[in-house]
Amino acid sequence: MNLPPCVERWEEGVVTRVELAQALNMALFSGLLARVPTGRAYTDDVIREGGRVQFDHGALRTVRWPHCGALPPGEAAFTRILKPLGYRLNGTYPLDRIKMTGRSYAHLDAPEQIAQFFVSELHPERFSPAFQQAVTDVLGSSADPLTPQAVTWLAELERDAALPLADACALLPVLVRCFDRQHTIPRLADYQTLLAESAEMAWIATEGNAFNHVTDRVDDVFAVADLQRALGRRIKERVEVSKSGRVKQTAYQADPVVRRFIDEAGDSVEREVPGSFYEFITRDTYVDEETGREMLDLGFDAGNATGIFKMTAAA
């Protein structure tokens, strides 16, 4: 993976928010590759060819609902982590077709080099009463992995933009655990109720707040898509292009995973369901009207995002 130039200089015994954000991104990227064989195969190809991945953004799904157990509802469970790490809101994207809202967060210190977070919230109030009850049944058991000590470290990080090395090393695995499923094994009946109205919420029922996908920023997403298709990998049929024309995205279909459920008799059963996936993006530059500087378009597009999200529905 390419590393931001700002991490090439460091202070002994101190970890800056840039360094901790980069370390978290790398750990989450590695975790997704362990779950997504197609993404692992692509990354192995990059390594064999002597290249590096430019980690553009990671995406996760949340639910804006008051019945999330011990977890704060929606993206609040993650903004409490992202803001101390140096991230700030970079854009809001209504995803009305799938009854969600997406928000991107870019890093203040190195927005073009450190991966963004795309955090989406699902709105259960836009669905049926039966769906809403199933959401409550699934999420009501959620635990909060963020310990009181971790909250203290995050407050110090937000104040000082750095932590002592020992504290940062202890905080990192706690942060990684936040990007996982926090609720207990869902009931199969609840899963089927959710799936009937929202493939996205059904995915959350089995995968929770795990990274939905990670994204490699490439020079030519069309060429990458053609090559992956020629290799026989299950990639999206067409590239999504933003309204501005500057942001182009495509992705593999989600790799299937086997997850456990509780059936009507209270027994544990297994089903194959969509897991996470790997995405590709090309970002063009533009000239900023205020400064006259050429900048990389770090925005997203609601239409693009909606199309990419369907990779878990199509698996």
C-alpha positions in Angstrom: 0.0 0.0 0.0 1.2 3.5 -0.7 1.9 5.5 2.5 1.3 9.2 2.8 4.5 11.2 2.7 3.7 12.8 6.1 4.4 9.6 7.9 8.0 9.5 6.8 8.9 11.8 9.6 8.1 10.9 13.2 8.8 11.7 16.8 10.1 8.9 19.0 7.5 7.6 21.5 4.7 9.7 20.0 1.9 8.7 17.6 0.2 11.4 15.7 -3.5 11.2 14.6 -2.2 10.8 11.0 -0.2 7.8 12.0 -3.0 6.2 14.0 -5.5 6.9 11.2 -3.2 5.2 8.7 -2.6 2.3 11.0 -6.3 1.8 11.5 -7.0 1.9 7.8 -4.3 -0.6 7.1 -5.6 -3.0 9.7 -9.2 -2.7 8.4 -7.9 -3.2 4.8 -6.1 -6.3 5.8 -9.2 -7.6 7.6 -11.3 -7.2 4.5 -8.8 -9.1 2.3 -9.0 -12.0 4.8 -12.8 -12.1 4.2 -12.8 -11.4 0.4 -10.9 -13.9 -1.7 -11.4 -12.0 -4.9 -9.9 -8.8 -3.4 -7.0 -10.9 -2.1 -6.4 -12.3 -5.5 -6.4 -8.9 -7.1 -4.0 -7.6 -4.4 -1.7 -10.5 -5.0 -1.7 -9.6 -8.7 -0.6 -6.0 -7.8 2.2 -7.3 -5.6 3.5 -9.7 -8.3 3.6 -6.8 -10.8 5.6 -4.7 -8.4 2.8 -2.2 -7.8 1.0 -0.8 -4.7 -2.6 -0.2 -3.8 -3.7 3.4 -3.3 -6.3 2.9 -0.6 -9.0 5.5 -1.5 -11.8 4.8 0.9 -13.4 2.2 3.1 -17.2 1.9 3.5 -19.4 0.8 6.4 -23.1 0.6 7.0 -25.0 1.8 10.2 -28.6 2.1 11.2 -30.1 5.3 12.5 -32.5 3.7 15.0 -33.0 4.3 18.8 -33.0 0.6 19.6 -29.3 -0.3 18.9 -28.6 -1.8 22.3 -25.5 -0.2 23.9 -24.3 1.3 20.6 -25.0 5.0 19.7 -27.4 5.0 16.8 -26.2 5.4 13.2 -23.0 7.0 12.3 -22.6 8.5 15.8 -21.0 5.2 16.7 -18.2 6.1 14.4 -17.9 9.9 14.3 -16.8 9.6 17.9 -13.8 7.7 16.6 -13.2 9.5 13.3 -13.2 13.1 14.6 -10.4 12.5 17.2 -8.4 10.8 14.4 -8.6 14.0 12.3 -11.5 13.3 10.0 -14.1 15.8 9.1 -17.3 15.7 7.1 -16.6 16.0 3.4 -20.0 15.4 1.8 -23.5 14.2 2.3 -25.3 12.0 -0.2 -29.0 11.1 -0.1 -29.4 7.5 -1.2 -33.2 7.6 -1.4 -33.7 4.6 -3.6 -32.3 2.4 -0.9 -33.6 4.6 2.0 -30.2 5.5 3.3 -28.0 8.5 3.7 -24.2 8.4 3.0 -21.6 10.7 4.3 -17.9 10.9 3.5 -15.2 11.8 5.9 -11.8 13.1 4.8 -8.6 13.5 6.8 -7.7 17.1 7.6 -3.9 16.6 7.5 -3.6 14.6 4.2 -7.0 14.3 2.5 -5.6 13.0 -0.8 -3.3 10.4 0.7 -5.2 9.0 3.7 -8.2 6.9 2.9 -11.6 8.4 3.4 -14.5 6.8 5.3 -17.9 6.5 3.6 -20.4 5.9 6.4 -24.0 5.2 5.5 -27.1 5.2 7.7 -30.2 3.2 7.0 -33.6 4.7 8.0 -35.9 2.0 9.3 -38.8 4.5 9.8 -39.1 4.5 5.9 -40.0 0.8 6.0 -42.9 -1.3 7.2 -43.8 -1.9 10.9 -42.7 -5.5 10.6 -39.4 -4.5 9.2 -38.9 -2.0 12.0 -39.6 -4.7 14.6 -37.1 -7.0 12.9 -34.5 -4.2 13.1 -35.1 -3.8 16.8 -34.9 -7.6 17.3 -31.6 -7.8 15.5 -29.8 -4.7 16.8 -31.2 -4.6 20.3 -28.5 -6.9 21.7 -25.6 -4.8 20.4 -22.7 -4.3 22.7 -20.4 -1.3 22.7 -16.8 -2.3 22.1 -15.5 1.2 22.9 -14.2 0.9 26.5 -14.2 3.9 29.0 -10.4 3.9 28.7 -10.6 4.0 24.9 -13.0 7.0 25.2 -10.4 8.8 27.4 -7.6 8.1 24.9 -9.8 9.4 22.1 -10.5 12.6 24.0 -6.8 13.1 24.5 -6.1 12.4 20.9 -8.7 15.0 19.9 -7.2 17.6 22.2 -3.5 17.0 21.4 -3.6 15.4 17.9 -1.2 12.8 19.3 -0.9 10.0 21.9 2.0 8.4 23.7 3.1 5.3 21.8 1.9 2.8 24.5 -1.5 4.3 24.6 -1.9 4.4 20.8 -0.8 0.7 20.6 -3.5 -0.2 23.2 -6.2 1.9 21.5 -5.7 0.6 18.0 -7.1 -3.0 18.5 -10.1 -1.5 20.4 -10.8 0.7 17.4 -10.5 -2.3 15.0 -13.1 -4.2 17.0 -15.6 -1.4 16.5 -15.7 -2.3 12.8 -17.4 -5.6 13.3 -20.8 -7.1 14.1 -21.8 -6.1 17.7 -25.1 -7.9 18.0 -25.8 -11.6 18.6 -26.7 -14.2 16.0 -29.9 -13.1 14.2 -33.0 -15.1 14.0 -33.6 -16.5 10.5 -37.1 -15.2 10.4 -35.9 -11.6 11.2 -33.3 -11.9 8.4 -35.9 -13.0 5.9 -38.2 -10.1 6.9 -35.4 -7.6 6.4 -34.3 -9.2 3.1 -37.8 -8.8 1.7 -37.5 -5.0 2.0 -33.8 -4.2 2.1 -30.8 -6.2 0.9 -28.7 -3.5 2.7 -30.3 -4.1 6.1 -30.2 -7.9 5.6 -26.4 -7.5 5.0 -26.1 -5.5 8.3 -27.9 -8.3 10.1 -25.1 -10.7 9.3 -22.1 -8.5 8.9 -22.8 -5.5 11.2 -20.4 -2.6 11.0 -17.6 -4.5 9.2 -16.1 -2.8 6.2 -18.6 -3.3 3.4 -15.8 -2.7 0.9 -12.4 -1.1 0.4 -11.3 0.7 -2.8 -8.2 0.9 -4.8 -7.7 4.3 -6.6 -6.5 3.4 -10.1 -5.5 5.4 -13.1 -8.0 3.9 -15.5 -10.9 2.1 -14.0 -12.3 1.0 -17.4 -9.0 -0.8 -18.2 -9.0 -2.4 -14.8 -12.5 -3.6 -15.3 -11.8 -5.1 -18.7 -8.7 -6.9 -17.4 -10.6 -8.4 -14.4 -13.4 -9.5 -16.6 -11.0 -11.2 -18.9 -9.5 -13.0 -15.9 -13.0 -14.4 -15.2 -13.6 -12.4 -12.0 -17.2 -11.4 -11.2 -17.0 -7.6 -11.7 -19.8 -5.2 -12.3 -21.0 -5.0 -15.9 -20.7 -1.3 -16.2 -18.6 1.5 -14.6 -20.6 4.1 -12.6 -19.8 7.7 -13.7 -20.6 10.7 -11.5 -22.7 13.6 -12.8 -19.5 15.7 -12.9 -17.8 13.0 -15.0 -14.7 13.1 -12.7 -15.5 10.1 -10.4 -15.7 6.6 -12.0 -16.3 3.5 -10.0 -16.8 -0.2 -10.4 -16.6 -3.3 -8.1 -16.5 -7.0 -7.8 -19.7 -8.7 -6.8 -19.6 -9.6 -3.1 -17.9 -12.8 -2.2 -20.4 -15.2 -0.4 -19.8 -16.2 3.2 -21.5 -18.7 5.5 -23.3 -17.2 8.5 -25.2 -18.8 11.4 -28.8 -18.0 12.2 -31.3 -19.2 14.9 -34.3 -21.0 13.4 -37.9 -21.2 14.7 -37.0 -24.2 16.9 -34.1 -22.3 18.5 -31.5 -24.4 16.7 -28.4 -23.0 15.0 -28.5 -23.2 11.2 -26.1 -22.0 8.5 -26.9 -20.1 5.3 -24.7 -18.7 2.5 -25.2 -14.9 2.3 -23.4 -12.0 0.6 -20.2 -10.8 2.3 -18.0 -7.8 1.6 -16.4 -6.8 -1.7 -13.6 -4.9 -3.4 -14.0 -1.7 -5.4 -12.0 0.4 -7.9 -12.2 4.1 -8.4 -10.6 6.7 -10.7 -10.7 10.3 -9.6 -9.9 13.1 -12.0 -8.6 16.6 -11.1 -10.3 20.0 -11.3 -9.3 23.6 -10.9 -10.7 25.1 -7.7 -12.4 28.4 -8.5 -11.4 30.1 -5.2 -7.7 29.2 -5.1 -7.0 28.5 -8.8 -5.2 25.3 -7.7 -5.6 21.9 -9.4 -7.1 19.5 -6.9 -8.2 15.8 -6.9 -11.9 15.4 -6.8 -12.5 13.7 -3.5 -16.3 13.7 -3.8 -18.7 10.9 -4.2 -22.0 10.6 -6.2 -25.3 9.4 -4.9 -26.0 7.5 -8.1 -22.6 5.9 -8.1 -23.0 4.8 -4.5 -26.4 3.3 -5.0 -25.1 1.3 -7.9 -22.1 0.1 -6.0 -24.1 -0.9 -2.9 -26.0 -3.3 -5.1 -22.9 -5.5 -5.2 -24.1 -7.1 -2.0 -27.6 -7.6 -3.3 -26.5 -9.3 -6.5 -24.2 -11.9 -4.8 
